[in-house]
Amino acid sequence: MSPIPIEMKDLPLLHGSGGAYDELLIFGGIGVLLLVLGFLSWRASKGKDERRNKRKARRKR
């Protein structure tokens, strides 16, 4: 006996609310979230580098 019945091979993730695009909605949302977090991390590291360079310039005077 199979643990997954043959009739349930197409199981919608969002209970059919997105139709055939359930997975696209979920993975697209995760992708957008990762892009935003990556951008915020890059921007924070750029600001940190600028502050570090200002401190180095101040010490050299």
Secondary structure, DSSP 4 states (H G I P E B T S, - for coil): --SS-GGGSS--TTTTTTGGGHHHHHHHHHHHHHHHHHHHHHHHHHHHHHHHHHHHHHHH-
